[in-house]
Amino acid sequence: AGAAVGLLYAPETGRETRSWLSYQLERYRSVLADLTESLVTSRDNAPSSAQREGQRVIQDAKTKAEQLLGDVDQLISQINSRRLTN
């Protein structure tokens, strides 16, 4: 919430703010993609059946990360479409 308020009162132009936000979202997307890959690798390398619960948690985290990636992609598309219209 604080970041959103900061963006509203930022001294930059709308174009600069959208560019900055797009950059930050791309970085965020990259981190999420790396995390998702790491979670998949961890799950695939689990050596014992005692880690089933851990695998379930990893799968849940992977699903949520993929949802976040989708949200980030959607935000980037919205920012880019606004950039083209301005």
C-alpha positions in Angstrom: 0.0 0.0 0.0 2.8 2.4 0.8 4.4 1.8 -2.6 1.2 2.6 -4.3 0.8 5.9 -2.4 4.5 6.7 -3.2 3.8 6.2 -6.9 0.8 8.5 -6.7 2.9 11.3 -5.3 6.1 10.6 -7.3 7.6 13.6 -9.0 8.2 11.6 -12.2 6.0 11.8 -15.2 3.5 9.0 -15.9 5.7 7.6 -18.6 8.7 7.5 -16.3 6.7 5.9 -13.6 5.3 3.3 -15.9 8.7 2.5 -17.2 10.1 2.1 -13.7 7.2 0.0 -12.7 7.6 -2.2 -15.8 11.3 -2.7 -15.0 10.5 -3.6 -11.4 7.8 -6.1 -12.5 10.2 -7.7 -15.0 12.7 -8.2 -12.2 10.0 -9.6 -10.0 8.9 -11.9 -12.7 12.4 -13.2 -13.2 12.8 -13.8 -9.5 9.5 -15.7 -9.4 10.4 -17.8 -12.4 13.8 -18.7 -10.8 12.0 -19.6 -7.5 9.5 -21.7 -9.4 12.2 -23.6 -11.1 14.1 -24.0 -7.9 10.9 -25.4 -6.2 10.4 -27.9 -9.0 14.0 -29.0 -8.8 13.8 -29.4 -5.1 10.7 -31.5 -5.4 12.1 -33.7 -8.1 15.2 -34.4 -5.9 13.4 -35.3 -2.7 15.0 -38.6 -1.7 12.4 -40.1 0.7 8.7 -40.6 1.1 9.0 -38.8 4.5 9.1 -35.6 2.5 5.7 -35.9 1.0 4.3 -33.1 3.1 7.2 -30.9 2.0 6.5 -31.8 -1.6 2.9 -30.8 -1.2 4.0 -27.5 0.3 6.4 -27.0 -2.6 3.6 -27.8 -5.1 1.3 -25.2 -3.4 4.1 -22.6 -3.5 4.8 -23.4 -7.2 1.1 -23.0 -8.0 1.0 -19.7 -6.2 4.2 -18.5 -7.9 2.8 -19.4 -11.3 -0.3 -17.4 -10.5 1.8 -14.4 -9.5 3.8 -14.8 -12.7 0.5 -14.6 -14.6 -0.5 -11.5 -12.6 2.9 -9.9 -13.3 2.6 -10.6 -17.0 -0.8 -9.1 -17.1 0.4 -5.9 -15.3 3.4 -5.6 -17.7 1.0 -5.9 -20.7 -1.3 -3.2 -19.2 1.7 -0.9 -18.6 3.1 -1.5 -22.1 -0.3 -0.9 -23.7 -0.6 2.4 -21.8 2.9 3.3 -22.8 2.0 2.9 -26.5 -1.2 5.0 -26.2 0.7 7.9 -24.4 
